[in-house]
Amino acid sequence: LGACAVSPDGLWLAGGGSASGRLYLWELWSGRLARCWDAHFRGVTALAFDERGDHLASGGADGLVRPWCATAACDAQSFRTSRRPLAPLHDDWTGHTMPVAALCLRGNRCWSVAL
């Protein structure tokens, strides 16, 4: 894993593949892998939940920041019944030419750092 983040309620662990660009979501109370999906073209280098746990942002070695609906990602029922992959909430947030090193989500704002 290239990055990890725990949801504010302590129920979910998000992890990003350092080479695969995939995101993984585990239920911490059971240890079960609840969901995984393709998120970036290169490795995932940064992850952050917002303060309510509704949103998850991922940053990658591809220089992209992608916002995800954590509520949808954590909904096991929709994951079992839907065959569509999880899609980002918005278009990619770009502007970095280097890998994203850190993310912070607070009050409907996202800050990112690339080194």
Secondary structure, DSSP 4 states (H G I P E B T S, - for coil): --EEEE-TTSSEEEEE-TTT-EEEEEETTT--EEEEEE--SS-EEEEEE-TTSSEEEEEETTS-EEEEEHHHHH-HHHHHH--SPP--SSS-B---SS-EEEEEEETTEEEEEE-
